[in-house]
Amino acid sequence: MFYRETGQFKTTYEADSAVFPILQDRIGIAAMLVFMFVVVPLFANDFVINAIMIPFLIFALAAIGLNILTGYTGQISLGTGAFMGVGAYACYKLTSIFPDVSIIVMVLTSGFFSALVGVIFGLPSLRIKGFYLVVTTLAAQFFLEWAFIRIPWLYNYNDSGAIEVPARSSFGVIITGASATPTARYMVVLCIVVAMTWIASNLIRGRIGRSWMMIRDMDIAAELMGVRPLYAKLSAFAVSSFYAGVAGAMMVFFWLGAAEVESFNSDNSFLILFMVILGGLGSIMGAYMGAAFIWILPILLRAAPEFFGIDVGADTMEHINFMIIGALIIFFLIVEPHGLAKLWQIAKEKLRTWPFPYA
């Protein structure tokens, strides 16, 4: 009724193969963009922007990067946290060497350093796969963590061993440092994440994305059909690490303000992997759903007792929060192992025939 293709005729191949061929989907995306670009900056307070929206967008971008590698190419990685660290430390060094260059340019440039490191550690994927590749990427995680601690040049020989964000402005607005407003930082992060999401969706739907999915489904058959595993796998590692590096740079410069090596440990790698699995492997929308579930839902659960006037201790609420989140993860994976994005797809398919049952 309200979600049908009836009457929406396609007259060109481009229209028929559009990302959102149904008018209602395009209206929904436009409404979400208006909410993110207009409603949140105007009406959200500093806590919502700092503690919820900015980290949600950053983790969603990192999840998109890991989804490109794991969901679309079938190469499992546990080194995402370390690749985020490469981007953060690279951005810190770039801002120290080139203080007059826009911080936005530095954040995006740092992704290329992370991509280079990702390609180097992705070379074993040409010979190994599965569990052995997981061990290799986990070794990369440990090695890069060691490098972040043992190479003082990376953090400019600071006694604390931390990288601290300097104040930088763009177009006359301060967007990093203690004097930057949460709204300014949020708008920069949002613009970068939206642009990179659009790029990722086009990559996946193009020739490069098809080669990734062919490698994922059956690499031997893909090679026989002309897909080069060397190019496909290493390009997936490069793009995935690039997205992780940009996310890591934004995490430090637009959210935390300062960071130590613990900010990029293996816990972050597992956290982002859980976002991808729960949201849905091989789905851009799933990366956002997984990030919202893992990051936003616990914050809402912790705030629920105060909202309803219930007196619960902080430690007790933390345990309850873990129990609820764990139970929900098990429930959703039992109901639909392919993640929340698959549940959303099934719901849309049912809406197309509602109120009529399937034949």
C-alpha positions as CSV (number, residue, x, y, z in Angstrom):
1,M,0.0,0.0,0.0
2,F,2.4,2.7,1.2
3,Y,5.6,0.7,0.2
4,R,4.9,-0.5,-3.4
5,E,6.6,-0.2,-6.8
6,T,3.2,0.0,-8.4
7,G,3.2,2.9,-10.9
8,Q,7.0,3.6,-10.5
9,F,8.0,2.7,-14.1
10,K,11.7,2.7,-15.1
11,T,12.6,3.9,-18.6
12,T,16.4,3.6,-18.4
13,Y,18.9,1.0,-17.3
14,E,20.4,3.6,-14.8
15,A,17.0,4.1,-13.2
16,D,16.4,0.4,-12.9
17,S,19.8,-0.3,-11.3
18,A,19.7,2.6,-8.9
19,V,20.7,2.1,-5.3
20,F,17.3,3.1,-4.2
21,P,14.9,2.3,-7.0
22,I,11.7,2.8,-4.9
23,L,10.5,6.3,-4.2
24,Q,9.8,5.5,-0.6
25,D,13.4,4.5,0.0
26,R,14.7,7.8,-1.5
27,I,12.3,9.7,0.8
28,G,13.5,7.7,3.8
29,I,17.1,8.4,3.0
30,A,16.4,12.1,2.5
31,A,14.5,12.3,5.8
32,M,17.5,10.7,7.6
33,L,19.9,13.1,6.0
34,V,17.7,16.1,7.0
35,F,17.6,14.7,10.6
36,M,21.4,14.3,10.8
37,F,22.3,17.6,9.1
38,V,19.5,19.8,10.5
39,V,17.7,18.4,13.5
40,V,20.7,17.1,15.4
41,P,22.8,20.3,15.2
42,L,19.9,22.5,16.1
43,F,18.3,20.5,18.9
44,A,20.7,18.0,20.3
45,N,22.7,19.0,23.4
46,D,26.5,18.6,23.8
47,F,26.2,15.3,25.6
48,V,24.2,13.7,22.8
49,I,26.6,15.0,20.1
50,N,29.8,14.2,22.1
51,A,28.9,10.9,23.6
52,I,26.5,9.4,21.1
53,M,26.4,10.9,17.6
54,I,30.2,11.5,16.9
55,P,31.4,8.1,18.1
56,F,28.5,6.4,16.4
57,L,29.5,7.9,13.0
58,I,33.1,7.1,13.6
59,F,32.5,3.4,14.5
60,A,30.0,3.1,11.6
61,L,32.8,4.2,9.2
62,A,35.2,1.8,10.7
63,A,32.6,-1.0,10.4
64,I,32.1,-0.1,6.7
65,G,35.8,-0.5,6.2
66,L,35.9,-3.9,7.9
67,N,32.7,-5.0,6.1
68,I,34.4,-4.3,2.7
69,L,37.2,-6.7,3.7
70,T,35.2,-9.3,5.7
71,G,31.6,-9.1,4.3
72,Y,32.3,-8.4,0.6
73,T,35.7,-10.1,0.1
74,G,35.6,-12.9,2.7
75,Q,38.9,-12.0,4.4
76,I,38.5,-12.0,8.2
77,S,40.6,-9.4,10.0
78,L,41.2,-8.7,13.7
79,G,43.5,-5.8,13.1
80,T,41.0,-3.0,12.5
81,G,41.9,-1.3,15.8
82,A,45.6,-1.2,14.9
83,F,44.8,0.2,11.4
84,M,42.8,3.0,13.1
85,G,45.8,3.7,15.2
86,V,48.0,4.0,12.1
87,G,45.6,6.7,10.8
88,A,45.6,8.5,14.1
89,Y,49.3,8.6,14.5
90,A,49.9,9.5,10.8
91,C,47.5,12.4,11.1
92,Y,49.2,13.5,14.3
93,K,52.6,13.5,12.6
94,L,51.2,15.2,9.5
95,T,49.7,18.1,11.5
96,S,53.1,18.5,13.3
97,I,55.0,18.6,10.0
98,F,52.5,20.6,8.0
99,P,50.7,22.9,10.6
100,D,49.2,25.2,8.0
101,V,47.5,22.5,5.9
102,S,43.7,22.0,6.6
103,I,43.1,19.3,9.2
104,I,40.4,17.8,7.0
105,V,43.0,17.2,4.3
106,M,45.3,15.7,6.9
107,V,42.6,13.3,8.2
108,L,41.9,12.0,4.7
109,T,45.6,11.8,3.8
110,S,46.3,9.7,6.9
111,G,44.0,7.0,5.4
112,F,46.6,6.4,2.7
113,F,49.3,5.6,5.3
114,S,46.9,3.1,6.9
115,A,46.1,1.7,3.4
116,L,49.8,1.1,2.8
117,V,50.3,-0.7,6.1
118,G,47.1,-2.7,5.4
119,V,48.4,-3.9,2.0
120,I,51.7,-5.0,3.6
121,F,49.9,-7.1,6.3
122,G,47.4,-8.2,3.6
123,L,50.1,-10.0,1.6
124,P,49.7,-13.3,3.5
125,S,46.1,-13.4,2.3
126,L,47.4,-14.5,-1.1
127,R,48.6,-17.8,0.4
128,I,46.4,-18.4,3.5
129,K,42.8,-17.9,4.5
130,G,40.3,-18.6,7.3
131,F,41.7,-19.1,10.8
132,Y,45.3,-18.7,9.7
133,L,44.5,-15.2,8.2
134,V,42.8,-14.3,11.5
135,V,46.0,-15.2,13.4
136,T,48.0,-13.1,10.9
137,T,45.9,-10.0,11.3
138,L,45.9,-10.4,15.1
139,A,49.7,-10.5,14.9
140,A,49.6,-7.3,12.9
141,Q,47.4,-5.8,15.7
142,F,50.0,-6.8,18.4
143,F,53.0,-5.6,16.3
144,L,51.4,-2.2,15.6
145,E,50.5,-1.7,19.2
146,W,54.1,-2.4,20.1
147,A,55.3,0.1,17.5
148,F,53.0,2.8,18.9
149,I,54.6,2.4,22.3
150,R,58.3,1.7,21.3
151,I,58.8,4.4,18.6
152,P,58.8,7.7,20.4
153,W,59.0,9.6,17.1
154,L,55.4,8.7,16.5
155,Y,54.2,10.7,19.5
156,N,56.8,13.5,19.2
157,Y,58.7,12.2,22.2
158,N,56.0,13.2,24.7
159,D,56.7,12.1,28.2
160,S,53.2,10.8,28.6
161,G,53.4,8.8,25.4
162,A,50.1,10.2,24.3
163,I,49.1,12.2,21.2
164,E,47.4,15.4,21.9
165,V,45.2,17.3,19.4
166,P,46.2,20.9,18.6
167,A,43.6,23.5,17.8
168,R,43.0,23.8,14.1
169,S,40.4,25.7,12.1
170,S,38.8,25.3,8.7
171,F,36.9,28.0,6.8
172,G,37.4,30.2,9.9
173,V,35.8,27.7,12.3
174,I,37.8,25.9,15.0
175,I,37.1,22.2,14.5
176,T,39.7,20.5,16.7
177,G,41.1,21.2,20.2
178,A,39.4,22.1,23.4
179,S,37.9,25.3,22.0
180,A,36.1,23.5,19.2
181,T,32.4,23.2,19.7
182,P,30.8,19.8,19.6
183,T,28.5,20.9,16.7
184,A,31.4,22.0,14.6
185,R,33.2,18.7,15.1
186,Y,30.0,16.7,14.5
187,M,29.3,18.4,11.2
188,V,32.9,17.7,9.9
189,V,32.6,14.0,10.9
190,L,29.1,13.7,9.4
191,C,30.2,15.2,6.0
192,I,33.2,12.9,5.8
193,V,31.2,9.8,6.8
194,V,28.4,10.5,4.3
195,A,30.8,11.2,1.5
196,M,32.8,8.0,2.2
197,T,29.7,5.9,2.5
198,W,28.6,7.1,-0.9
199,I,32.0,6.2,-2.3
200,A,31.9,2.8,-0.7
201,S,28.4,2.0,-2.1
202,N,29.6,2.9,-5.6
203,L,32.8,0.8,-5.3
204,I,30.8,-2.2,-4.2
205,R,28.3,-1.9,-7.1
206,G,31.1,-1.5,-9.6
207,R,33.6,-3.7,-11.2
208,I,35.9,-3.7,-8.2
209,G,33.1,-4.7,-5.8
210,R,32.0,-7.5,-8.1
211,S,35.6,-8.9,-8.1
212,W,35.6,-8.7,-4.3
213,M,32.4,-10.7,-4.1
214,M,33.6,-13.3,-6.6
215,I,36.7,-13.9,-4.5
216,R,34.5,-14.2,-1.4
217,D,32.1,-16.7,-3.0
218,M,34.7,-18.9,-4.8
219,D,38.2,-17.6,-5.4
220,I,39.3,-20.5,-7.7
221,A,36.3,-19.9,-10.0
222,A,36.8,-16.2,-9.9
223,E,40.5,-16.6,-11.0
224,L,39.4,-18.9,-13.8
225,M,37.0,-16.2,-15.0
226,G,39.7,-13.6,-15.1
227,V,39.7,-12.0,-11.7
228,R,43.2,-11.5,-10.3
229,P,43.3,-12.6,-6.6
230,L,46.4,-10.4,-6.0
231,Y,44.7,-7.3,-7.2
232,A,41.3,-8.1,-5.6
233,K,42.5,-9.1,-2.1
234,L,45.1,-6.4,-1.8
235,S,42.7,-3.7,-3.0
236,A,40.2,-4.9,-0.4
237,F,42.8,-4.6,2.3
238,A,43.9,-1.2,1.0
239,V,40.3,0.2,0.9
240,S,39.4,-1.3,4.2
241,S,42.5,0.0,6.0
242,F,42.0,3.4,4.4
243,Y,38.5,3.6,5.9
244,A,39.8,2.4,9.3
245,G,42.6,4.9,9.2
246,V,40.3,7.8,8.5
247,A,38.0,6.6,11.3
248,G,41.0,6.4,13.7
249,A,42.1,9.9,12.8
250,M,38.6,11.3,13.4
251,M,38.3,9.4,16.6
252,V,41.3,11.2,18.1
253,F,41.0,14.6,16.4
254,F,37.2,15.1,16.5
255,W,36.1,13.0,19.5
256,L,38.7,12.1,22.2
257,G,41.0,15.0,21.8
258,A,44.0,12.9,23.0
259,A,44.8,9.2,22.9
260,E,47.2,6.6,24.0
261,V,47.9,3.2,22.5
262,E,45.2,1.7,24.6
263,S,42.7,3.5,22.4
264,F,43.6,1.2,19.5
265,N,44.0,-2.2,21.2
266,S,42.4,-5.5,20.3
267,D,39.2,-4.6,22.2
268,N,38.4,-2.1,19.5
269,S,39.1,-4.7,16.8
270,F,36.6,-7.1,18.4
271,L,34.1,-4.3,19.0
272,I,34.0,-3.4,15.3
273,L,33.9,-7.0,14.2
274,F,30.8,-7.5,16.5
275,M,29.2,-4.4,14.8
276,V,29.8,-6.0,11.4
277,I,28.5,-9.5,12.3
278,L,25.5,-8.2,14.2
279,G,24.6,-5.5,11.6
280,G,25.0,-7.9,8.7
281,L,28.0,-9.1,6.6
282,G,28.0,-7.6,3.1
283,S,25.8,-4.6,3.9
284,I,26.5,-0.9,4.2
285,M,23.3,-0.3,6.1
286,G,24.3,-3.2,8.4
287,A,27.4,-1.3,9.4
288,Y,25.2,1.6,10.7
289,M,22.8,-0.8,12.4
290,G,25.6,-2.7,14.1
291,A,27.3,0.5,15.3
292,A,23.9,1.8,16.6
293,F,23.2,-1.4,18.4
294,I,26.6,-1.8,20.0
295,W,27.3,1.8,20.9
296,I,24.0,3.7,21.2
297,L,21.8,1.0,22.8
298,P,24.0,0.6,25.9
299,I,23.9,4.3,26.5
300,L,20.1,4.4,26.3
301,L,19.9,1.4,28.7
302,R,22.1,3.1,31.2
303,A,20.0,6.2,31.0
304,A,16.7,4.4,31.3
305,P,16.5,4.1,35.1
306,E,17.1,7.8,35.7
307,F,14.5,8.6,33.0
308,F,11.8,6.5,34.7
309,G,12.8,7.6,38.2
310,I,14.2,4.2,39.3
311,D,17.1,4.3,41.7
312,V,19.7,1.7,40.5
313,G,23.4,1.7,41.4
314,A,25.9,2.4,38.6
315,D,27.7,-0.9,39.0
316,T,24.4,-2.8,39.1
317,M,23.2,-1.1,36.0
318,E,26.4,-1.9,34.2
319,H,25.9,-5.6,34.9
320,I,22.3,-5.4,33.8
321,N,23.4,-3.6,30.7
322,F,25.9,-6.4,29.8
323,M,23.2,-9.0,30.4
324,I,20.6,-7.3,28.2
325,I,23.0,-6.6,25.4
326,G,24.4,-10.1,25.4
327,A,20.9,-11.6,25.4
328,L,19.8,-9.4,22.5
329,I,22.9,-10.3,20.5
330,I,22.1,-14.0,21.0
331,F,18.4,-13.5,20.2
332,F,19.1,-11.5,16.9
333,L,21.7,-14.0,15.8
334,I,19.3,-16.9,16.4
335,V,16.4,-15.2,14.7
336,E,18.6,-14.0,11.7
337,P,22.2,-15.1,11.5
338,H,22.8,-12.7,8.6
339,G,22.3,-9.7,10.9
340,L,19.9,-6.8,11.4
341,A,20.2,-5.7,7.8
342,K,18.7,-9.0,6.7
343,L,15.8,-8.5,9.2
344,W,15.2,-5.0,7.7
345,Q,15.3,-6.5,4.2
346,I,12.7,-9.1,5.1
347,A,10.5,-6.5,6.7
348,K,10.6,-4.4,3.5
349,E,9.7,-7.5,1.4
350,K,6.7,-8.1,3.6
351,L,5.6,-4.5,3.5
352,R,5.5,-4.7,-0.3
353,T,2.7,-7.4,-0.1
354,W,1.0,-6.2,3.1
355,P,-1.9,-6.8,3.9
356,F,-1.9,-9.7,1.5
357,P,-0.2,-13.0,2.5
358,Y,2.5,-14.7,0.4
359,A,1.1,-17.0,-2.3
